[in-house]
Structure formats: structure tokens, C-alpha cells
Amino acid sequence: MFPKYCTPISILVLVFSLGLIPLAAETARSDRHVVVVVWDGMRPDFVSEETTPTLWKLAREGVTFRNHHAVYPSATMVNGTALVTGVYPGKNGVIANYEYRPEIDRSRSIKIESPAAVSRGDEVSGGKFISVPTIAELVQGAGGRTVIASAKTVGLLLDRHAGIGTAKNCVTLFAGQTLPRDILTPIVAGVGPFPSAHLQRDAWTAKTVTDFLWKDGLPALSVIWLGEPDLTEHESAPGAPPALAAIKSSDENLAAILSALDRPSAKATAGQASARATTDIFVVSDHGFSTIRRSIDLRKILSDAGFVAKTEFDDEPKLGDIMLVGNGGSVLFYVIGHEATLVHRLVEFLQQSDFAGVIFTKQGLPGTFHLNDAKIDNPNAADVVMAFRWN
């Protein structure tokens, strides 16, 4: 079995709509609703009438966007943040699933969506851990209610302010945790505890939305993030029987969501046949998926070549140390002190290797692309970003 990682295969976007609506700058319209359903790690080539009958039918009734593409790096947290901000990683501030942010943790990389990292990041940045407003915040500012529900931890990045201020009637659900925290108790009482199995987590998340969070009416914006087929693909492979079963499970969850929109209990306003008549439904994927045939111990390779390469600092970082932060198919290199000669030597070494693919640099060194070319440059960006070579 080969290791797996996420790839920038074209992002899937399908819409069933009676007319897309622009976000009102003044007041949210109570008669229109948007529901976004994310299938994490879903590849467009696995959509078929046999495997995904619900999604197949929805696509035929609506519009398929065939030229959408994941932003780089093609990872969940990066594309989740891009999805809800509408801007590239360099501008919204989230450029990888794992980053080295010494103002948050000087010793090691951070998991960008962890509650501790998000809280500390907002604290040191004056509330700008995500640098621009999310669509949830814009809807809330216009008086609309939002529900963000994710079977994975990415949900916290989609709306980290639910339950306070203009978002006091809004909810964020992420991997069995909630904002506001006290709403978790009635959820568990009504739906049960958050399961441990991947497929059951998706079903629990969808059911929590349809049976609990929508019971008093449909919000202006709902985002439902399913963790499949991504989680199962990481443990098997794209197209393997468990992965195909996970895709089928996501299709069944989509069917349950659509059924809830068709129920009279899901009415947006009195007198309507169902909420679906006034709802724009988007089904999207955050990235694709591929297999790899080789694992690289990059820290050892660099150390053997005379670099001081670390994945964690035992002591205070020293000038010239290099922090390596793996992100699946890409690696971020943070050179302490940003010494230009050392960065240049590192890049030349990578260029001569048999594993490096495209290389991006903050300085735009010869033979590399600038970080700006991939829209991943900002004050927190790595000095060098390398994508592994494809055959």
C-alpha cells in the first residue's frame, strides 16, 4: 500500500439553484438561503450515476463548474479558509495545514486549526488570525443567522466567532465541539455523542444540522463539511473499496440533507412548500487525492548534507537553523534569520535532488517561482516551499 496525499486536482463544484443571490450589504434577506455541502477529498472523476446517484442527479438538474481548481497547497485548512473568505492564502493568512508561527509556538509547527493556535493567533494579531472577514461574519453582520457544521476540525476556521456579538444566534460545530460551548449538551441529548468512526461522524454531523440546528428554521447560510472520502482515503487509497464505500456514504448524507430541505418542517417561511424552493445548494470538494510511491526523510537528508534541519526545537532557535514543516505533498522550510546565502544554498541543494518538484521562494531565486506566483506570500510565510516531484 502506498502513502496518500492531497493533490490539486480540479475542485468539484455543482449547484442546484433558482438563481444565485449576491450578499446584501445592508440586511440579509430572510427568504433566501444558501447551503454548502463539502465532500472532503472528493475527486470529480468518482462522480457517477452508480456510485453517487444523488450527486449525479443534482448535477444534471443544476450547473457543473468544470474549471474550478483548489488553491495551493491543496489541503483542507487552506482551501476551507479560501472557500469562506473568497481570497487566496497569502491574503487570508492560512497558507498551510501546518505552519511554523514562532509568535504562537517557538518550538514546533502548529496545527493551524487547533483551538489553542486559533485563540493565541487572534490574541497576538488583534483578532486577525484570519486576516479578512469570512462569509459567515459578513452574513452575521447583515443580520443573518449561520450554521457551520464540520465532521472535521476545519469547522473552527470557517467561523470562530459563533455565539458572540452579531453571531450570538449562530453555531459552529467542529469535530464534536461547538461554539458556543453550551449548545453541545442539548445536541448530545438529542442526537447522541460524537462517534469515533469516520462514516458515523459524517452522519452524526449531517443529522445534527437537519434535526437540531435547522429545527427552528433554515439559516441564511449553512456549511456542512463531511470528512469523507478524505479520511478513509488516507487509510486505504483512492478507488479502493473502503474509499468507494465512503463516497457512497457522503452521497447518502447529501440525500438526507436534501430530504430535510424538502420536509415541511424545514420551511424557511410560512406558506412555502419547502425550504428547497428558496435555497441555493452548492456541493464542492476542497481538493483531490493521489498516491505516492516513496517516502522522504528530509530532515536526515538535509542533516547529512550539513544543514541544521529540525522538525522541533529543543532549545531556543538559532540563526541558521531550518524548521521543516511537512504538509503532505509539500514541505515548508523556515530559515531562522532568513539568511540569504543559506536560503540560496538550500534551494540549490533541493534543485539537484531527485525528489524536488516545483520550488517557490520568498526571494524569487533563479530556477524557482516566487511565493506570490502561488498566492502564498505573507509576513508569516516560509522562506522556501517545495512540492514533491510527480512522475
C-alpha positions as CSV (number, residue, x, y, z in Angstrom):
1,M,0.0,0.0,0.0
2,F,1.4,3.4,-0.9
3,P,1.1,6.5,1.2
4,K,-1.5,9.0,0.1
5,Y,-1.6,12.8,-0.1
6,C,-3.9,15.5,-1.3
7,T,-3.5,16.8,-4.8
8,P,-4.6,19.9,-6.6
9,I,-6.9,18.0,-8.9
10,S,-9.7,20.3,-10.2
11,I,-12.1,21.2,-7.4
12,L,-15.6,20.0,-7.9
13,V,-18.5,22.5,-7.8
14,L,-22.1,21.7,-8.5
15,V,-25.0,23.9,-8.0
16,F,-28.8,23.5,-7.9
17,S,-30.3,26.9,-7.8
18,L,-33.3,29.0,-8.7
19,G,-30.9,32.0,-9.1
20,L,-27.8,32.9,-7.2
21,I,-28.1,35.8,-4.8
22,P,-25.5,38.4,-4.0
23,L,-24.7,39.1,-0.4
24,A,-26.7,42.1,0.7
25,A,-24.6,44.8,2.2
26,E,-27.3,46.2,4.4
27,T,-29.8,43.5,5.5
28,A,-29.8,39.7,5.0
29,R,-32.9,38.5,3.1
30,S,-34.9,36.1,5.2
31,D,-36.5,34.5,2.1
32,R,-33.2,33.2,0.5
33,H,-30.8,30.6,1.8
34,V,-27.5,29.1,0.9
35,V,-26.4,25.6,1.8
36,V,-22.8,24.5,1.0
37,V,-22.0,20.8,1.4
38,V,-18.3,19.9,1.2
39,W,-17.1,16.4,0.4
40,D,-13.5,16.4,1.7
41,G,-11.0,14.9,-0.7
42,M,-13.6,14.0,-3.4
43,R,-12.3,13.7,-6.9
44,P,-14.6,14.7,-9.8
45,D,-13.8,11.5,-11.7
46,F,-15.5,9.4,-9.0
47,V,-18.9,11.1,-9.6
48,S,-21.1,8.7,-11.4
49,E,-24.7,7.6,-11.6
50,E,-23.8,4.3,-10.0
51,T,-21.5,5.5,-7.2
52,T,-23.1,8.9,-6.3
53,P,-26.7,8.8,-7.6
54,T,-27.8,11.8,-5.5
55,L,-25.0,14.0,-6.6
56,W,-25.3,12.8,-10.2
57,K,-28.9,13.7,-10.3
58,L,-28.3,17.1,-8.6
59,A,-25.6,17.9,-11.1
60,R,-27.9,17.1,-14.0
61,E,-30.6,19.4,-12.6
62,G,-28.1,22.3,-11.9
63,V,-24.8,23.6,-13.1
64,T,-21.4,21.9,-13.1
65,F,-18.3,24.1,-12.8
66,R,-15.6,22.1,-14.6
67,N,-12.7,24.6,-14.4
68,H,-12.6,25.2,-10.7
69,H,-9.3,24.3,-9.0
70,A,-8.0,24.0,-5.5
71,V,-5.7,26.7,-4.2
72,Y,-2.1,25.7,-3.4
73,P,-1.2,24.0,-1.2
74,S,-4.2,21.7,-2.0
75,A,-5.0,20.9,1.7
76,T,-8.2,21.1,3.7
77,M,-7.4,24.0,6.0
78,V,-6.0,26.1,3.2
79,N,-8.9,25.5,0.9
80,G,-11.5,25.8,3.7
81,T,-10.3,29.2,4.5
82,A,-10.2,30.2,0.9
83,L,-13.7,29.0,0.5
84,V,-15.1,31.1,3.3
85,T,-13.0,34.2,2.6
86,G,-13.0,34.3,-1.2
87,V,-9.3,35.3,-1.3
88,Y,-6.1,33.4,-1.8
89,P,-4.0,32.0,1.1
90,G,-1.4,34.8,1.1
91,K,-4.1,37.4,1.8
92,N,-6.4,35.4,4.2
93,G,-3.4,34.3,6.3
94,V,-3.8,30.5,6.2
95,I,-1.1,29.1,3.8
96,A,-0.8,25.5,5.0
97,N,-2.4,22.9,7.3
98,Y,0.8,23.1,9.4
99,E,2.8,26.2,9.8
100,Y,5.7,27.5,11.9
101,R,4.4,30.6,13.8
102,P,7.0,31.4,16.4
103,E,4.7,34.0,18.0
104,I,2.4,31.2,18.7
105,D,4.8,28.4,19.4
106,R,8.6,28.8,19.1
107,S,9.4,25.1,19.5
108,R,7.4,23.4,16.8
109,S,4.9,23.8,14.0
110,I,1.3,24.4,14.8
111,K,-1.8,22.6,13.6
112,I,-3.4,25.7,12.1
113,E,-7.0,25.0,13.1
114,S,-6.4,23.8,16.6
115,P,-8.4,25.8,19.2
116,A,-5.2,26.7,21.0
117,A,-3.5,28.0,17.9
118,V,-6.6,29.9,16.7
119,S,-7.1,31.5,20.1
120,R,-3.4,32.5,20.5
121,G,-3.2,33.6,16.9
122,D,-6.1,36.0,17.4
123,E,-4.6,37.2,20.6
124,V,-1.3,38.2,19.1
125,S,-2.7,39.6,15.9
126,G,-5.5,41.7,17.3
127,G,-8.2,39.3,16.1
128,K,-6.7,38.9,12.6
129,F,-5.6,35.3,12.8
130,I,-7.7,35.0,9.6
131,S,-6.8,38.4,8.1
132,V,-10.1,39.1,6.3
133,P,-13.8,38.6,7.2
134,T,-15.3,35.2,6.4
135,I,-18.6,34.9,4.6
136,A,-20.2,33.8,7.9
137,E,-19.1,37.1,9.5
138,L,-20.5,39.1,6.6
139,V,-23.8,37.3,6.8
140,Q,-24.0,37.8,10.5
141,G,-23.1,41.5,10.2
142,A,-26.1,41.8,7.8
143,G,-28.4,40.3,10.4
144,G,-28.4,36.7,9.0
145,R,-28.1,33.5,11.0
146,T,-25.4,31.0,10.2
147,V,-24.8,27.3,10.9
148,I,-21.3,25.9,10.3
149,A,-21.0,22.2,10.9
150,S,-18.0,20.1,10.2
151,A,-17.2,16.5,11.0
152,K,-13.5,17.6,10.9
153,T,-11.7,20.3,12.8
154,V,-11.7,22.7,9.9
155,G,-15.0,24.0,11.1
156,L,-13.4,26.3,13.6
157,L,-11.6,28.2,10.8
158,L,-14.9,28.6,8.9
159,D,-16.5,30.6,11.8
160,R,-14.5,31.1,15.1
161,H,-16.8,33.8,16.5
162,A,-20.2,32.0,16.7
163,G,-22.2,32.7,19.8
164,I,-20.9,36.3,20.5
165,G,-21.8,39.7,19.2
166,T,-23.7,39.7,15.9
167,A,-23.2,35.9,15.9
168,K,-25.0,35.3,19.2
169,N,-27.7,33.2,17.5
170,C,-25.2,31.3,15.3
171,V,-23.5,28.0,15.8
172,T,-20.2,26.4,14.8
173,L,-19.8,22.7,15.1
174,F,-16.4,21.1,14.6
175,A,-15.4,17.5,15.2
176,G,-17.9,17.2,18.0
177,Q,-17.1,20.5,19.6
178,T,-19.2,23.6,19.5
179,L,-19.3,27.4,19.7
180,P,-21.0,28.4,21.8
181,R,-19.9,25.6,24.0
182,D,-23.1,25.2,26.0
183,I,-25.1,24.2,22.9
184,L,-23.3,20.9,22.8
185,T,-25.2,19.5,25.8
186,P,-28.7,19.6,24.1
187,I,-27.1,18.4,20.9
188,V,-25.8,15.3,22.6
189,A,-29.1,14.8,24.4
190,G,-31.0,14.9,21.1
191,V,-28.6,13.2,18.7
192,G,-26.2,11.3,20.9
193,P,-22.4,11.7,21.4
194,F,-20.0,12.4,18.6
195,P,-19.0,8.9,17.2
196,S,-15.4,7.6,16.8
197,A,-15.8,6.0,13.3
198,H,-15.3,8.2,10.3
199,L,-18.5,7.4,8.4
200,Q,-20.6,7.7,11.5
201,R,-19.1,11.1,12.3
202,D,-20.3,12.5,8.9
203,A,-23.8,11.0,9.5
204,W,-23.9,12.5,13.0
205,T,-22.9,15.9,11.8
206,A,-25.5,15.9,9.0
207,K,-28.2,14.7,11.4
208,T,-27.3,17.4,14.0
209,V,-27.8,20.1,11.3
210,T,-31.0,18.7,9.8
211,D,-32.7,17.5,13.0
212,F,-31.4,20.0,15.6
213,L,-29.8,23.1,14.2
214,W,-32.5,23.5,11.4
215,K,-35.5,22.6,13.5
216,D,-36.5,26.3,14.1
217,G,-36.0,27.3,10.5
218,L,-33.3,27.4,7.9
219,P,-30.4,29.9,8.4
220,A,-29.3,32.3,5.8
221,L,-26.1,30.3,5.4
222,S,-25.3,26.7,6.3
223,V,-22.0,25.0,5.6
224,I,-21.9,21.2,6.1
225,W,-18.4,19.8,5.9
226,L,-18.2,16.0,5.5
227,G,-14.9,14.3,6.3
228,E,-15.3,11.7,3.7
229,P,-13.9,10.3,1.5
230,D,-10.7,12.0,2.6
231,L,-10.3,10.3,6.0
232,T,-10.9,6.8,4.5
233,E,-8.7,7.5,1.5
234,H,-5.8,8.3,3.8
235,E,-6.2,4.8,5.3
236,S,-6.7,3.0,2.0
237,A,-6.4,4.6,-1.4
238,P,-8.4,6.5,-4.0
239,G,-10.8,4.0,-5.7
240,A,-10.2,1.2,-3.1
241,P,-13.4,-0.5,-1.8
242,P,-13.3,1.4,1.6
243,A,-12.9,4.7,-0.3
244,L,-15.8,3.9,-2.6
245,A,-17.9,3.0,0.4
246,A,-17.0,6.3,2.0
247,I,-18.1,8.1,-1.2
248,K,-21.4,6.3,-1.1
249,S,-21.8,7.3,2.5
250,S,-21.3,11.0,1.5
251,D,-23.9,10.6,-1.2
252,E,-26.3,9.2,1.4
253,N,-25.7,12.1,3.7
254,L,-26.3,14.5,0.8
255,A,-29.6,12.7,0.2
256,A,-30.6,13.2,3.8
257,I,-29.8,16.9,3.7
258,L,-31.9,17.4,0.5
259,S,-34.7,15.4,2.1
260,A,-34.6,17.7,5.1
261,L,-34.9,20.7,2.8
262,D,-38.0,19.1,1.2
263,R,-39.7,18.5,4.5
264,P,-42.4,20.9,5.6
265,S,-40.5,21.2,9.0
266,A,-37.6,22.8,7.1
267,K,-39.8,25.7,5.8
268,A,-38.0,29.0,5.6
269,T,-41.2,31.0,5.9
270,A,-44.9,30.1,6.4
271,G,-46.8,29.2,3.3
272,Q,-43.9,27.8,1.3
273,A,-44.0,24.2,0.1
274,S,-40.4,23.6,1.4
275,A,-37.2,25.4,2.1
276,R,-35.6,23.9,-1.0
277,A,-37.6,26.2,-3.3
278,T,-35.7,29.2,-1.9
279,T,-32.3,27.6,-1.3
280,D,-29.2,27.6,-3.4
281,I,-27.3,24.4,-2.9
282,F,-23.6,24.1,-3.6
283,V,-21.7,20.7,-3.4
284,V,-18.0,21.2,-3.5
285,S,-14.7,19.4,-2.8
286,D,-11.7,21.1,-1.2
287,H,-9.0,19.0,-3.0
288,G,-8.3,15.8,-4.9
289,F,-6.3,12.8,-3.9
290,S,-3.4,10.8,-5.2
291,T,-0.9,8.1,-4.2
292,I,2.9,8.3,-3.7
293,R,5.5,5.6,-4.1
294,R,8.2,6.9,-1.9
295,S,8.7,8.5,1.5
296,I,11.4,11.0,2.1
297,D,13.2,11.6,5.4
298,L,14.0,15.1,4.5
299,R,15.4,16.0,7.9
300,K,18.1,13.3,7.7
301,I,18.9,14.1,4.1
302,L,19.5,17.8,4.9
303,S,21.4,17.0,8.1
304,D,23.7,14.6,6.2
305,A,24.3,17.5,3.7
306,G,25.4,19.8,6.5
307,F,22.2,21.7,7.2
308,V,20.9,22.2,10.7
309,A,17.4,20.8,9.9
310,K,14.8,20.4,12.7
311,T,11.2,19.4,13.0
312,E,11.1,20.6,16.6
313,F,13.4,22.9,18.6
314,D,14.6,21.6,22.0
315,D,16.2,24.9,22.8
316,E,15.8,28.5,21.6
317,P,16.0,28.5,17.8
318,K,19.4,29.7,16.5
319,L,20.3,31.7,13.4
320,G,20.8,29.3,10.5
321,D,18.5,26.6,11.9
322,I,15.9,25.3,9.4
323,M,12.5,24.3,10.6
324,L,10.9,21.7,8.3
325,V,7.1,21.6,8.2
326,G,5.6,18.8,6.2
327,N,2.2,19.2,4.5
328,G,1.6,16.0,2.6
329,G,2.8,16.7,-1.0
330,S,4.6,19.9,0.0
331,V,7.2,21.0,2.6
332,L,7.7,24.4,4.1
333,F,11.3,25.5,5.0
334,Y,11.6,28.3,7.6
335,V,15.2,29.6,7.8
336,I,15.8,31.2,11.2
337,G,17.2,34.7,10.5
338,H,16.3,34.5,6.8
339,E,20.0,34.5,5.8
340,A,20.1,34.9,2.0
341,T,23.2,32.8,1.4
342,L,21.8,29.9,3.4
343,V,18.4,30.1,1.6
344,H,20.3,30.1,-1.7
345,R,22.4,27.0,-0.7
346,L,19.2,25.2,0.4
347,V,17.5,25.9,-2.9
348,E,20.5,24.7,-4.9
349,F,20.6,21.5,-2.9
350,L,16.9,20.8,-3.5
351,Q,17.2,21.6,-7.2
352,Q,19.9,18.9,-7.5
353,S,17.8,16.3,-5.7
354,D,15.7,13.6,-7.3
355,F,12.6,14.3,-5.2
356,A,12.0,18.0,-5.5
357,G,9.4,19.3,-7.9
358,V,8.3,22.9,-8.2
359,I,10.1,25.2,-5.7
360,F,8.8,28.5,-4.5
361,T,10.9,31.1,-2.7
362,K,10.2,34.3,-0.9
363,Q,13.1,35.9,-2.7
364,G,12.2,34.6,-6.2
365,L,15.6,32.9,-6.6
366,P,16.7,31.7,-10.0
367,G,15.0,28.5,-11.1
368,T,12.2,29.0,-8.6
369,F,8.8,30.6,-8.6
370,H,8.1,33.5,-6.2
371,L,5.7,32.7,-3.4
372,N,3.5,35.4,-4.9
373,D,3.1,33.2,-8.0
374,A,1.2,30.7,-5.9
375,K,-0.5,33.4,-3.8
376,I,1.1,32.2,-0.6
377,D,3.3,35.1,0.3
378,N,2.7,37.0,3.5
379,P,4.7,38.0,6.6
380,N,4.3,34.5,8.2
381,A,5.3,32.6,5.0
382,A,8.2,30.2,4.8
383,D,11.4,31.1,3.0
384,V,11.1,28.1,0.7
385,V,8.2,25.9,-0.3
386,M,8.8,22.7,-2.2
387,A,6.3,20.4,-3.9
388,F,7.5,16.8,-4.3
389,R,8.1,15.6,-7.8
390,W,5.4,14.0,-9.9
391,N,6.2,11.2,-12.4
